[in-house]
Amino acid sequence: MHDSPMAHPHPDVTTYREGAYVIDTRSATLAQVLGPAGAHVRVAVPGGGRQWEVPSQWLRLATRVERETAGVRGSAPRSAVGCTECTGLEAARREAVAGGDEEAVVDATIAVRSHFRDAHLLPGRAW
């Protein structure tokens, strides 16, 4: 997994993979891991902001909610093929999941898959 902790060259230090989103618990700041920095981990504000070093024991993985709240790209639905209709259908599916309505989840999932099949995998094919 992308965000899993991994061994650090210094034996008493654990760090996270480059690109992982973490929280500096000293200040409750969301950061993205740049890599090891001696006995610390080098992090930056997501999107190319301020950089600093943190002792690894003060870091923890950021939750999905924390990433979404901060507006980190990749947290919101988006289409792998750049299709706005795919994005809208996936957002509706996620809303149905969050609402707990099983029938709405099934309907939304079918809509996502049907659209993707018809528009991107087999366009123009008559069913």
Secondary structure, DSSP 8 states (H G I E B T S, - for coil): -TT-EEE-SSTT-EEE-TT-EEEETTTTEEEEEEEEETTEEEEE-TTT--EEEEEGGGEEE--HHHHHHTT-TTSS---TT--HHHHHHHHHHHHHHHHT-HHHHHHHHHHHHHHHIIIIISTT---
